């Protein structure tokens, strides 16, 4: 009996020793989490519960549950429009490095996608998919995002749909006319793919909701009442809220499809890709400080993280940028990386308190306006390629009402501005 016990112990030491190069040795206490990244299109803080901005809020029980059971990052910066935000996530690079700086810009095939990077580093541990909006290949309808090293893609390759009920579905580079409600169809595609997986999965689910066109979702998906068809000139707010509620409804359906064990082993990251459209922006944001701008209403958007591996709850005020999702998701997937390209992992924040960044950066170049923004959390500098500058004290002027450049800067303000200019130069060198 003693000899048998010795053999068992010896076998375990040589087959599951952390120092041995045996990549497939399983741990009885550690599991590989599924990763669900959900991106909402044109969703600012003023349009969600949990934020003081805005007075009209949608009914979103599933998103509320994400926020209440996990972390809400209150200083998360995206880009002013959708394509550069998505490019920054999938590459971990700032837009001026990839050339994707505005909606419709094309991501070069030479870029290494997040999905390919993870599987290159983990011996193809994850099945990967993107369903829904792509918008990283201009106006093409025949591109296949799978060429970026993604196992599966199906969805809306171009930007906004002409209609949520009449749009082009692209699968394997082939396009076909689809009449099912986009939010429902994207969810169906995600559910079908997840149900086919027998290994850990990374699902990037990119809704085009609540992006325009304003419309009436199926009645069972929203609480905005019996809305007439939208026409220009009407109050767009209830239609915008209905689209958010329909998205939340479908998110709930996706989660209900997961088994209890699968749900418990899934980490969920939810973000808005840029601020609220100017037609429906709510105070303290206005039309010229919302989507498409480098003001807080255009780039300071919601991000909730909950589920597997998230033991902290409440709010986190760290300066986070959309590029940081590249390193964070990679580390969650098991890659030994804390920082890569312009991306810093914030995985540590899901369990402990720390400071990840001293500065955050965003930019805008729509072919006419070339500008960039940097903040250290207290002060924010917006600079244009023509030399014009705006400078704000976010600590006392959260919504950028008082441009300090219109007056005489104090010594502290001059020092803070110089600090931001130096760091901006370091970033853009």
Phi and psi in degrees as a GROMACS rama.xvg file:
@    title "Ramachandran Plot"
@    xaxis  label "Phi"
@    yaxis  label "Psi"
@TYPE xy
-63.5055  -40.4223  UNK-2
-62.869  -39.3511  UNK-3
-63.9057  -43.8093  UNK-4
-62.5314  -40.5545  UNK-5
-62.4164  -40.9811  UNK-6
-64.2072  -41.2399  UNK-7
-63.465  -44.7402  UNK-8
-65.0376  -44.0607  UNK-9
-61.3411  -40.9952  UNK-10
-62.031  -42.8896  UNK-11
-66.3644  -37.3767  UNK-12
-64.2347  -40.7571  UNK-13
-86.8931  -12.8307  UNK-14
-103.693  -21.988  UNK-15
-129.379  25.0803  UNK-16
-74.7899  129.479  UNK-17
-61.2734  -23.6183  UNK-18
-81.1385  -11.785  UNK-19
-86.983  146.819  UNK-20
-85.0764  68.6066  UNK-21
-120.562  89.2651  UNK-22
-66.1117  -22.3416  UNK-23
-98.7623  10.7197  UNK-24
-69.8905  117.221  UNK-25
-79.1819  152.521  UNK-26
-106.911  136.909  UNK-27
-73.6056  -12.4066  UNK-28
-116.334  -8.78236  UNK-29
-120.157  128.621  UNK-30
-117.437  156.038  UNK-31
-85.9032  118.997  UNK-32
-76.0785  146.068  UNK-33
-72.591  150.112  UNK-34
-123.339  122.962  UNK-35
-118.753  108.935  UNK-36
-102.625  120.251  UNK-37
-113.813  125.163  UNK-38
-115.078  122.936  UNK-39
-96.2176  145.242  UNK-40
-99.9014  115.605  UNK-41
69.3485  56.322  UNK-42
-129.024  107.31  UNK-43
-96.8073  175.243  UNK-44
-61.8707  -32.1649  UNK-45
-68.7435  -7.98364  UNK-46
-113.509  16.8047  UNK-47
-137.374  149.732  UNK-48
-64.4959  154.24  UNK-49
96.3559  -4.34789  UNK-50
-126.261  145.605  UNK-51
-74.5566  -23.304  UNK-52
-68.2013  139.114  UNK-53
82.1204  147.029  UNK-54
-112.54  -20.9013  UNK-55
-102.087  122.918  UNK-56
-126.467  147.986  UNK-57
-82.1865  166.898  UNK-58
-90.7554  106.868  UNK-59
-133.907  72.7732  UNK-60
-61.5363  -33.5473  UNK-61
-74.001  -43.5555  UNK-62
-66.0914  -36.0442  UNK-63
-61.2536  -38.9942  UNK-64
-66.437  -39.2371  UNK-65
-57.3889  -49.8662  UNK-66
-64.6977  -44.0098  UNK-67
-72.5183  -27.1881  UNK-68
-97.28  -3.30647  UNK-69
-139.46  -142.043  UNK-70
-112.405  137.614  UNK-71
-110.291  119.111  UNK-72
-91.7765  110.979  UNK-73
-85.266  -13.3339  UNK-74
-117.558  39.9025  UNK-75
-85.4043  125.51  UNK-76
-106.828  130.967  UNK-77
-104.589  -157.943  UNK-78
-104.224  167.284  UNK-79
-69.0318  -21.6181  UNK-80
-135.407  173.517  UNK-81
-71.7811  -47.2966  UNK-82
-58.1361  -49.1554  UNK-83
-64.5851  -32.2013  UNK-84
-63.3784  -47.1785  UNK-85
-64.0847  -40.556  UNK-86
-64.5848  -38.4554  UNK-87
-66.4748  -34.0941  UNK-88
-71.4152  -44.8995  UNK-89
-78.596  -15.9718  UNK-90
-114.905  -22.4526  UNK-91
73.836  18.2676  UNK-92
-122.412  150.482  UNK-93
-66.8827  155.814  UNK-94
-61.5441  -35.0725  UNK-95
-67.9013  -17.5823  UNK-96
-82.5341  -33.9729  UNK-97
-96.5638  -16.501  UNK-98
85.7274  -0.883833  UNK-99
-97.4674  97.6624  UNK-100
-123.136  -2.90652  UNK-101
-156.003  164.297  UNK-102
-57.8395  129.477  UNK-103
97.1667  -11.6912  UNK-104
-66.0735  151.709  UNK-105
-102.896  134.763  UNK-106
-82.6702  127.855  UNK-107
-67.4107  144.198  UNK-108
-65.0776  -18.3396  UNK-109
-74.8943  -13.007  UNK-110
-73.654  141.777  UNK-111
-90.0928  119.38  UNK-112
-74.4301  158.068  UNK-113
-54.5668  -43.8506  UNK-114
-64.044  -44.1638  UNK-115
-66.8232  -40.8414  UNK-116
-59.5199  -46.8649  UNK-117
-58.1664  -48.5249  UNK-118
-74.4298  -28.6655  UNK-119
-64.4144  -33.904  UNK-120
-88.9813  -14.4934  UNK-121
-122.699  16.6795  UNK-122
57.9019  45.4458  UNK-123
58.2474  46.3766  UNK-124
-67.685  -32.7109  UNK-125
-108.78  141.859  UNK-126
-84.7934  134.658  UNK-127
-125.116  145.626  UNK-128
-152.323  150.109  UNK-129
-125.464  126.525  UNK-130
-122.157  142.539  UNK-131
104.784  -143.745  UNK-132
-74.4463  132.009  UNK-133
-103.06  -69.3292  UNK-134
54.0999  38.7325  UNK-135
-120.713  12.6589  UNK-136
-133.759  37.9217  UNK-137
61.741  -135.929  UNK-138
-99.5056  10.7772  UNK-139
-65.0043  141.977  UNK-140
-113.299  1.46577  UNK-141
-114.922  -1.15939  UNK-142
-67.2282  149.435  UNK-143
-117.265  105.669  UNK-144
-58.4602  -16.2289  UNK-145
-62.3453  -19.2385  UNK-146
-67.2575  -12.3883  UNK-147
-87.7477  11.8543  UNK-148
88.9941  21.4893  UNK-149
-97.8602  133.51  UNK-150
-63.6824  -36.443  UNK-151
-148.819  135.038  UNK-152
-137.404  137.832  UNK-153
-153.883  131.757  UNK-154
160.634  -148.793  UNK-155
-101.232  100.823  UNK-156
-68.9349  -41.557  UNK-157
-78.5997  -175.791  UNK-158
-72.8942  -115.91  UNK-159
-72.2508  144.241  UNK-160
-78.1876  145.784  UNK-161
-61.3559  -35.4901  UNK-162
-151.122  143.609  UNK-163
-68.9029  -13.2849  UNK-164
-115.322  5.36746  UNK-165
-154.654  97.0823  UNK-166
-153.108  168.661  UNK-167
-95.4787  115.033  UNK-168
-91.6459  127.708  UNK-169
-112.276  126.886  UNK-170
-137.63  129.255  UNK-171
53.3718  35.7181  UNK-172
78.383  -1.68835  UNK-173
-103.974  137.469  UNK-174
-108.861  140.772  UNK-175
-142.585  154.417  UNK-176
-77.4275  132.436  UNK-177
-124.297  137.988  UNK-178
-113.473  -7.2464  UNK-179
-73.463  144.381  UNK-180
-51.9255  127.288  UNK-181
-55.358  -44.2794  UNK-182
-62.3358  -37.0596  UNK-183
-70.4599  -44.7502  UNK-184
-64.0158  -43.7486  UNK-185
-60.5856  -38.832  UNK-186
-67.2042  -42.3446  UNK-187
-57.4976  -45.7516  UNK-188
-61.052  -41.9452  UNK-189
-65.3003  -45.3038  UNK-190
-61.4385  -47.7341  UNK-191
-59.7328  -42.486  UNK-192
-68.2591  -45.893  UNK-193
-58.7147  -40.743  UNK-194
-64.0768  -19.2785  UNK-195
-89.9506  -5.31681  UNK-196
-88.4918  141.517  UNK-197
-123.4  19.3662  UNK-198
-141.375  168.76  UNK-199
-54.2975  143.923  UNK-200
-127.798  152.277  UNK-201
-123.529  106.426  UNK-202
-104.832  120.684  UNK-203
-101.91  104.724  UNK-204
-107.813  108.545  UNK-205
-112.456  98.9303  UNK-206
-73.6355  150.202  UNK-207
-90.6122  -8.65524  UNK-208
-74.3303  145.988  UNK-209
-97.892  32.6037  UNK-210
-55.444  152.543  UNK-211
-58.2367  158.779  UNK-212
-76.4453  143.531  UNK-213
-65.1748  138.29  UNK-214
-157.914  177.203  UNK-215
-108.012  110.066  UNK-216
-69.553  166.486  UNK-217
-52.1274  137.433  UNK-218
-57.4349  -34.4588  UNK-219
-70.8404  -8.02425  UNK-220
-99.8493  -3.24632  UNK-221
-145.743  167.749  UNK-222
-119.188  22.3799  UNK-223
-87.9673  6.44252  UNK-224
86.949  -169.253  UNK-225
-85.5472  84.4811  UNK-226
-80.1885  136.602  UNK-227
-74.4426  165.385  UNK-228
-58.5629  139.381  UNK-229
-76.394  137.088  UNK-230
-133.221  152.527  UNK-231
-53.7578  139.03  UNK-232
101.855  -18.0153  UNK-233
-79.2143  161.091  UNK-234
-67.5077  115.755  UNK-235
-82.7248  -11.6363  UNK-236
-57.944  -48.5407  UNK-237
-63.5842  -29.7427  UNK-238
-71.7056  -40.159  UNK-239
-62.5127  -45.3952  UNK-240
-64.4356  -37.9861  UNK-241
-63.6483  -38.9463  UNK-242
-65.6014  -37.9399  UNK-243
-65.4709  -43.5594  UNK-244
-64.5239  -38.0667  UNK-245
-64.4998  -38.9884  UNK-246
-62.8027  -45.7532  UNK-247
-60.7219  -40.6163  UNK-248
-57.7709  -45.435  UNK-249
-71.9112  -33.7181  UNK-250
-60.456  -41.9384  UNK-251
-61.099  -39.1677  UNK-252
-65.7535  -39.2033  UNK-253
-62.3294  -46.4501  UNK-254
-65.0554  -37.507  UNK-255
-64.3207  -24.3851  UNK-256
-74.4798  -22.4855  UNK-257
-77.6677  141.138  UNK-258
-66.6502  163.615  UNK-259
-59.3985  -42.6477  UNK-260
-64.8478  -41.5071  UNK-261
-67.541  -40.5489  UNK-262
-62.872  -42.3689  UNK-263
-67.5307  -22.0132  UNK-264
-101.911  21.2656  UNK-265
-118.803  129.075  UNK-266
-96.6767  135.608  UNK-267
-116.881  126.297  UNK-268
-118.419  123.452  UNK-269
-120.421  131.579  UNK-270
-139.31  158.644  UNK-271
-96.1666  142.91  UNK-272
-85.932  -17.2249  UNK-273
-169.597  179.913  UNK-274
-70.9884  176.376  UNK-275
-67.5411  141.41  UNK-276
-57.8492  149.372  UNK-277
-64.2395  -25.0689  UNK-278
-65.5423  -25.6642  UNK-279
-124.903  12.3354  UNK-280
-62.7612  139.706  UNK-281
-114.697  149.987  UNK-282
-54.7302  141.796  UNK-283
-83.2048  1.87535  UNK-284
-85.7313  150.387  UNK-285
-131.005  178.149  UNK-286
-58.7132  -33.3795  UNK-287
-96.2725  13.441  UNK-288
-129.567  16.9313  UNK-289
-108.14  -142.707  UNK-290
-47.9533  140.627  UNK-291
89.1598  -1.02565  UNK-292
-121.57  163.685  UNK-293
-91.8975  8.20031  UNK-294
-75.7324  167.442  UNK-295
-56.86  -34.8734  UNK-296
-67.105  -16.533  UNK-297
-96.8163  -27.0663  UNK-298
-127.745  -16.5516  UNK-299
-91.6901  96.2059  UNK-300
-119.52  169.279  UNK-301
-70.033  144.603  UNK-302
-146.898  123.555  UNK-303
-117.637  139.492  UNK-304
-130.485  127.186  UNK-305
-149.227  171.66  UNK-306
100.994  -147.836  UNK-307
-56.4306  126.539  UNK-308
83.8614  0.573114  UNK-309
-104.504  106.294  UNK-310
-105.726  -12.9063  UNK-311
-90.7165  149.491  UNK-312
-131.647  166.329  UNK-313
101.394  -143.848  UNK-314
-115.286  150.717  UNK-315
-127.607  131.769  UNK-316
-102.474  10.62  UNK-317
-56.7443  148.059  UNK-318
-79.3498  108.006  UNK-319
-120.33  142.123  UNK-320
-118.879  162.807  UNK-321
-62.0883  -28.6478  UNK-322
-59.6567  -28.9049  UNK-323
-67.1178  -16.3003  UNK-324
-66.6739  -27.3556  UNK-325
-61.253  -55.5314  UNK-326
-68.9741  -36.4728  UNK-327
-64.9818  -50.0496  UNK-328
-65.4501  -37.5271  UNK-329
-60.4873  -44.3064  UNK-330
-67.3509  -38.9483  UNK-331
-59.0899  -36.2337  UNK-332
-77.6254  -4.48148  UNK-333
107.164  4.90699  UNK-334
-81.1102  134.826  UNK-335
-82.206  81.149  UNK-336
-145.741  127.248  UNK-337
-102.904  -27.5531  UNK-338
-152.655  134.833  UNK-339
-155.321  140.774  UNK-340
53.8936  -122.32  UNK-341
-105.183  23.4531  UNK-342
-114.926  131.413  UNK-343
-119.734  129.697  UNK-344
-70.9388  135.196  UNK-345
-111.01  20.0178  UNK-346
-55.6389  -37.7901  UNK-347
-54.5308  -34.0322  UNK-348
-70.1047  -15.6097  UNK-349
-72.5405  -14.9422  UNK-350
-127.912  -23.3884  UNK-351
-141.576  168.264  UNK-352
-95.9642  139.626  UNK-353
-166.65  173.365  UNK-354
-112.595  120.252  UNK-355
-90.6344  -44.9289  UNK-356
-128.856  151.56  UNK-357
-96.122  -17.7346  UNK-358
-145.088  156.329  UNK-359
-132.038  152.636  UNK-360
-136.735  144.709  UNK-361
-148.31  166.854  UNK-362
-151.452  166.588  UNK-363
-148.767  128.891  UNK-364
-147.731  98.7664  UNK-365
-99.7919  16.1348  UNK-366
93.4819  -19.1599  UNK-367
-118.192  -39.8794  UNK-368
-114.269  122.527  UNK-369
-117.983  108.12  UNK-370
-148.047  166.978  UNK-371
-148.685  158.371  UNK-372
-133.159  146.331  UNK-373
-142.734  144.815  UNK-374
-143.217  147.991  UNK-375
-106.971  14.8959  UNK-376
96.5001  -33.7624  UNK-377
-99.4284  -46.1151  UNK-378
-117.044  152.999  UNK-379
-136.049  132.377  UNK-380
-116.668  129.036  UNK-381
-114.766  125.224  UNK-382
-128.021  137.12  UNK-383
-101.969  152.508  UNK-384
-59.862  -22.1298  UNK-385
-83.1564  0.572031  UNK-386
100.561  -12.4479  UNK-387
-66.0529  142.25  UNK-388
-131.737  146.603  UNK-389
-125.23  142.262  UNK-390
-139.256  126.75  UNK-391
-131.623  145.504  UNK-392
-96.1319  96.3277  UNK-393
-66.9333  -22.8647  UNK-394
-65.0003  -36.1607  UNK-395
-112.209  -10.5909  UNK-396
-138.098  67.8649  UNK-397
-57.1013  -34.8693  UNK-398
-108.534  23.9178  UNK-399
55.7111  56.2898  UNK-400
-92.6889  -22.2841  UNK-401
-122.887  100.127  UNK-402
-74.2252  111.317  UNK-403
-63.458  -19.1513  UNK-404
-70.2087  -12.644  UNK-405
-79.1941  -10.0242  UNK-406
-126.795  -162.885  UNK-407
-95.5468  124.924  UNK-408
-75.3426  141.357  UNK-409
-74.7845  171.297  UNK-410
-60.9105  -42.811  UNK-411
-62.5641  -41.0946  UNK-412
-67.4638  -39.6569  UNK-413
-63.4917  -41.1603  UNK-414
-66.2675  -40.5573  UNK-415
-65.2281  -40.9852  UNK-416
-65.3067  -42.6415  UNK-417
-62.1281  -40.839  UNK-418
-59.4823  -44.0406  UNK-419
-68.4601  -37.5805  UNK-420
-64.2645  -40.1864  UNK-421
-64.4379  -45.4761  UNK-422
-66.9616  -36.8677  UNK-423
-61.0227  -40.8156  UNK-424
-63.6145  -37.944  UNK-425
-64.9106  -39.7135  UNK-426
-67.8173  -42.4709  UNK-427
-97.2668  9.35727  UNK-428
